[in-house]
């Protein structure tokens, strides 16, 4: 049951932060900071509401999920994609949190990995696979800069 609550918390953190970021126009940093502050303060001042395990892990899982919600709507605009990234993050968090002990940036790295997995899904659905990105890069390299006209 604790695992399901952690998964739901990660998904909710991603979705609610994305909603505040895009629909309410609060911006990515303020959305993540304010919502995380509310969750962390609640569990800091009311530690006996849930089990000690959940009291310790819910704020951390929510913070990681909120990092996902900070993504630009131009990069990932569907709530399904945000929820999927939150789900992937929760699996990473639950299975590798002991490996990240003592290292800074573990939540951000896990959120980044989750977003990259979701953003790469369209590439696996095409026949050309990863050559799409290489072709775009090639076009940028080959593209010659426009010549400026000299005044006079």
Buried (B, 14 or more C-beta within 10 A) or exposed (E): EEEEBBBBBBBBBBBBBBBBBBEEEBEBEBBBBEBBEEBBEBBEEEEEEBEEEBBEBBBBBBBBBBBBBBBEEEEBEEEEBBBBBBBBBBBBBBEEBEEBEEEEEBBEBBBBBBBEBBBEEEEEEEEEEEEEEEEEEEEEEEEEEEEEEEEE
